[in-house]
Amino acid sequence: MESDSRLSRRSLLKSVVVVTGAACAGLITRREALAQGKASKEAMKYQDHPNGDKKCSECMQFVAPNSCKVVEGTISPNGYCIAFVKKP
């Protein structure tokens, strides 16, 4: 019986190591994703003119006077991209 309890403890410890390693790997991946920063204008299909009534100055991502939380570079308040989220 004693060998059975040792095997179960050993299995438990192995499981803890595997789960901890997987959790750490997930944190590293998330940290790398956050560190990547903003997307390019091309990736976000940015344009210098509005798309109907959708324009950067009406978007939650827009940072006055000419920046964005999502798209890199200078942004026109009258521009538009696929990350558009209307302000409430």
Secondary structure, DSSP 8 states (H G I E B T S, - for coil): -HHHHHHHHHHHHHHHHHHHHHHHHHHHHHHHHHHT--B-TTTTT-BSS-BTTB-GGGBTTEETTTEESSB-S---TT-B-TT--B--
